[in-house]
Amino acid sequence: MFRLWGKIWKDNHMLRDTVICDETDDTRTHKVFHALEQICYEFDLGNPIWLDSTIAEFQRRSKARFRQDNFIEQIDFDFLEIQVIEED
């Protein structure tokens, strides 16, 4: 099972969170992209852009923060954080 935790933060407070589970036989990369799409849909956000710094952070720690630079539209929070919490 693969689980990705998505959280919206503003002023050091978590405003919303959700966990997306994926039990498919897809690759880890596809699971991450699919889960991020589901998180953005649930939070009514446009999909963020993966900048080089975001990719490097995710590869190092299985965790990434998407700030205003990652979004095309204006956001009313500090960042969207995703974190892998379980993978087989």
Biotite code that builds the C-alpha atoms (Angstrom):
import biotite.structure as struc

atoms = struc.array([
    struc.Atom([0.000, 0.000, 0.000], chain_id="A", res_id=1, res_name="MET", atom_name="CA", element="C"),
    struc.Atom([1.151, 3.525, -0.821], chain_id="A", res_id=2, res_name="PHE", atom_name="CA", element="C"),
    struc.Atom([-0.125, 6.466, 1.218], chain_id="A", res_id=3, res_name="ARG", atom_name="CA", element="C"),
    struc.Atom([0.547, 10.169, 0.644], chain_id="A", res_id=4, res_name="LEU", atom_name="CA", element="C"),
    struc.Atom([-0.368, 12.797, 3.234], chain_id="A", res_id=5, res_name="TRP", atom_name="CA", element="C"),
    struc.Atom([-1.306, 16.255, 1.953], chain_id="A", res_id=6, res_name="GLY", atom_name="CA", element="C"),
    struc.Atom([-1.445, 19.260, 4.291], chain_id="A", res_id=7, res_name="LYS", atom_name="CA", element="C"),
    struc.Atom([-2.191, 22.959, 3.835], chain_id="A", res_id=8, res_name="ILE", atom_name="CA", element="C"),
    struc.Atom([-0.285, 25.285, 6.189], chain_id="A", res_id=9, res_name="TRP", atom_name="CA", element="C"),
    struc.Atom([-0.730, 28.951, 7.040], chain_id="A", res_id=10, res_name="LYS", atom_name="CA", element="C"),
    struc.Atom([1.052, 30.844, 9.832], chain_id="A", res_id=11, res_name="ASP", atom_name="CA", element="C"),
    struc.Atom([2.481, 27.573, 11.239], chain_id="A", res_id=12, res_name="ASN", atom_name="CA", element="C"),
    struc.Atom([-1.006, 26.065, 11.587], chain_id="A", res_id=13, res_name="HIS", atom_name="CA", element="C"),
    struc.Atom([-2.310, 23.129, 9.606], chain_id="A", res_id=14, res_name="MET", atom_name="CA", element="C"),
    struc.Atom([-5.594, 24.214, 8.039], chain_id="A", res_id=15, res_name="LEU", atom_name="CA", element="C"),
    struc.Atom([-6.533, 21.025, 6.166], chain_id="A", res_id=16, res_name="ARG", atom_name="CA", element="C"),
    struc.Atom([-5.154, 17.587, 5.578], chain_id="A", res_id=17, res_name="ASP", atom_name="CA", element="C"),
    struc.Atom([-6.001, 14.387, 3.775], chain_id="A", res_id=18, res_name="THR", atom_name="CA", element="C"),
    struc.Atom([-4.431, 11.001, 3.135], chain_id="A", res_id=19, res_name="VAL", atom_name="CA", element="C"),
    struc.Atom([-4.578, 9.378, -0.301], chain_id="A", res_id=20, res_name="ILE", atom_name="CA", element="C"),
    struc.Atom([-4.172, 5.588, -0.512], chain_id="A", res_id=21, res_name="CYS", atom_name="CA", element="C"),
    struc.Atom([-3.071, 3.827, -3.691], chain_id="A", res_id=22, res_name="ASP", atom_name="CA", element="C"),
    struc.Atom([-2.983, 0.048, -3.999], chain_id="A", res_id=23, res_name="GLU", atom_name="CA", element="C"),
    struc.Atom([-2.266, -0.136, -7.736], chain_id="A", res_id=24, res_name="THR", atom_name="CA", element="C"),
    struc.Atom([0.812, -1.766, -9.260], chain_id="A", res_id=25, res_name="ASP", atom_name="CA", element="C"),
    struc.Atom([1.862, 1.537, -10.822], chain_id="A", res_id=26, res_name="ASP", atom_name="CA", element="C"),
    struc.Atom([5.332, 3.044, -10.378], chain_id="A", res_id=27, res_name="THR", atom_name="CA", element="C"),
    struc.Atom([6.113, 5.179, -7.333], chain_id="A", res_id=28, res_name="ARG", atom_name="CA", element="C"),
    struc.Atom([6.331, 8.300, -9.507], chain_id="A", res_id=29, res_name="THR", atom_name="CA", element="C"),
    struc.Atom([2.896, 7.691, -11.027], chain_id="A", res_id=30, res_name="HIS", atom_name="CA", element="C"),
    struc.Atom([1.444, 7.033, -7.571], chain_id="A", res_id=31, res_name="LYS", atom_name="CA", element="C"),
    struc.Atom([2.854, 10.343, -6.283], chain_id="A", res_id=32, res_name="VAL", atom_name="CA", element="C"),
    struc.Atom([1.513, 12.325, -9.265], chain_id="A", res_id=33, res_name="PHE", atom_name="CA", element="C"),
    struc.Atom([-1.905, 10.654, -9.062], chain_id="A", res_id=34, res_name="HIS", atom_name="CA", element="C"),
    struc.Atom([-2.161, 11.209, -5.296], chain_id="A", res_id=35, res_name="ALA", atom_name="CA", element="C"),
    struc.Atom([-1.124, 14.866, -5.679], chain_id="A", res_id=36, res_name="LEU", atom_name="CA", element="C"),
    struc.Atom([-3.855, 15.339, -8.304], chain_id="A", res_id=37, res_name="GLU", atom_name="CA", element="C"),
    struc.Atom([-6.403, 13.840, -5.900], chain_id="A", res_id=38, res_name="GLN", atom_name="CA", element="C"),
    struc.Atom([-5.206, 16.084, -3.053], chain_id="A", res_id=39, res_name="ILE", atom_name="CA", element="C"),
    struc.Atom([-5.481, 19.194, -5.239], chain_id="A", res_id=40, res_name="CYS", atom_name="CA", element="C"),
    struc.Atom([-8.952, 18.145, -6.407], chain_id="A", res_id=41, res_name="TYR", atom_name="CA", element="C"),
    struc.Atom([-10.099, 17.634, -2.803], chain_id="A", res_id=42, res_name="GLU", atom_name="CA", element="C"),
    struc.Atom([-8.648, 21.009, -1.731], chain_id="A", res_id=43, res_name="PHE", atom_name="CA", element="C"),
    struc.Atom([-9.986, 22.735, -4.895], chain_id="A", res_id=44, res_name="ASP", atom_name="CA", element="C"),
    struc.Atom([-6.504, 23.761, -6.070], chain_id="A", res_id=45, res_name="LEU", atom_name="CA", element="C"),
    struc.Atom([-4.808, 23.805, -9.424], chain_id="A", res_id=46, res_name="GLY", atom_name="CA", element="C"),
    struc.Atom([-2.000, 21.275, -9.788], chain_id="A", res_id=47, res_name="ASN", atom_name="CA", element="C"),
    struc.Atom([1.332, 22.748, -8.683], chain_id="A", res_id=48, res_name="PRO", atom_name="CA", element="C"),
    struc.Atom([4.427, 22.860, -10.840], chain_id="A", res_id=49, res_name="ILE", atom_name="CA", element="C"),
    struc.Atom([7.369, 20.657, -9.810], chain_id="A", res_id=50, res_name="TRP", atom_name="CA", element="C"),
    struc.Atom([10.361, 23.005, -9.687], chain_id="A", res_id=51, res_name="LEU", atom_name="CA", element="C"),
    struc.Atom([13.905, 21.575, -9.569], chain_id="A", res_id=52, res_name="ASP", atom_name="CA", element="C"),
    struc.Atom([14.174, 22.472, -5.874], chain_id="A", res_id=53, res_name="SER", atom_name="CA", element="C"),
    struc.Atom([10.863, 20.713, -5.134], chain_id="A", res_id=54, res_name="THR", atom_name="CA", element="C"),
    struc.Atom([12.011, 17.560, -6.939], chain_id="A", res_id=55, res_name="ILE", atom_name="CA", element="C"),
    struc.Atom([15.334, 17.535, -5.079], chain_id="A", res_id=56, res_name="ALA", atom_name="CA", element="C"),
    struc.Atom([13.594, 17.983, -1.716], chain_id="A", res_id=57, res_name="GLU", atom_name="CA", element="C"),
    struc.Atom([11.155, 15.151, -2.472], chain_id="A", res_id=58, res_name="PHE", atom_name="CA", element="C"),
    struc.Atom([13.946, 12.800, -3.599], chain_id="A", res_id=59, res_name="GLN", atom_name="CA", element="C"),
    struc.Atom([15.920, 13.465, -0.406], chain_id="A", res_id=60, res_name="ARG", atom_name="CA", element="C"),
    struc.Atom([13.155, 13.273, 2.188], chain_id="A", res_id=61, res_name="ARG", atom_name="CA", element="C"),
    struc.Atom([9.996, 11.864, 0.519], chain_id="A", res_id=62, res_name="SER", atom_name="CA", element="C"),
    struc.Atom([8.444, 15.184, 1.486], chain_id="A", res_id=63, res_name="LYS", atom_name="CA", element="C"),
    struc.Atom([7.924, 18.379, -0.502], chain_id="A", res_id=64, res_name="ALA", atom_name="CA", element="C"),
    struc.Atom([6.453, 21.843, 0.000], chain_id="A", res_id=65, res_name="ARG", atom_name="CA", element="C"),
    struc.Atom([4.673, 23.682, -2.787], chain_id="A", res_id=66, res_name="PHE", atom_name="CA", element="C"),
    struc.Atom([4.726, 27.449, -2.229], chain_id="A", res_id=67, res_name="ARG", atom_name="CA", element="C"),
    struc.Atom([3.287, 30.324, -4.284], chain_id="A", res_id=68, res_name="GLN", atom_name="CA", element="C"),
    struc.Atom([6.084, 29.904, -6.868], chain_id="A", res_id=69, res_name="ASP", atom_name="CA", element="C"),
    struc.Atom([4.754, 26.406, -7.636], chain_id="A", res_id=70, res_name="ASN", atom_name="CA", element="C"),
    struc.Atom([1.205, 27.585, -8.381], chain_id="A", res_id=71, res_name="PHE", atom_name="CA", element="C"),
    struc.Atom([-0.075, 29.589, -11.333], chain_id="A", res_id=72, res_name="ILE", atom_name="CA", element="C"),
    struc.Atom([-3.055, 31.009, -9.442], chain_id="A", res_id=73, res_name="GLU", atom_name="CA", element="C"),
    struc.Atom([-2.857, 33.003, -6.213], chain_id="A", res_id=74, res_name="GLN", atom_name="CA", element="C"),
    struc.Atom([-3.052, 30.860, -3.053], chain_id="A", res_id=75, res_name="ILE", atom_name="CA", element="C"),
    struc.Atom([-4.353, 31.970, 0.355], chain_id="A", res_id=76, res_name="ASP", atom_name="CA", element="C"),
    struc.Atom([-2.028, 29.774, 2.434], chain_id="A", res_id=77, res_name="PHE", atom_name="CA", element="C"),
    struc.Atom([1.729, 29.521, 2.959], chain_id="A", res_id=78, res_name="ASP", atom_name="CA", element="C"),
    struc.Atom([2.346, 26.114, 1.391], chain_id="A", res_id=79, res_name="PHE", atom_name="CA", element="C"),
    struc.Atom([0.949, 22.720, 0.465], chain_id="A", res_id=80, res_name="LEU", atom_name="CA", element="C"),
    struc.Atom([3.064, 19.928, 1.901], chain_id="A", res_id=81, res_name="GLU", atom_name="CA", element="C"),
    struc.Atom([3.017, 16.332, 0.715], chain_id="A", res_id=82, res_name="ILE", atom_name="CA", element="C"),
    struc.Atom([4.687, 13.457, 2.536], chain_id="A", res_id=83, res_name="GLN", atom_name="CA", element="C"),
    struc.Atom([4.923, 9.748, 1.785], chain_id="A", res_id=84, res_name="VAL", atom_name="CA", element="C"),
    struc.Atom([3.826, 7.987, 4.976], chain_id="A", res_id=85, res_name="ILE", atom_name="CA", element="C"),
    struc.Atom([3.699, 4.398, 3.769], chain_id="A", res_id=86, res_name="GLU", atom_name="CA", element="C"),
    struc.Atom([4.980, 2.463, 0.801], chain_id="A", res_id=87, res_name="GLU", atom_name="CA", element="C"),
    struc.Atom([5.561, -1.220, 0.177], chain_id="A", res_id=88, res_name="ASP", atom_name="CA", element="C"),
])
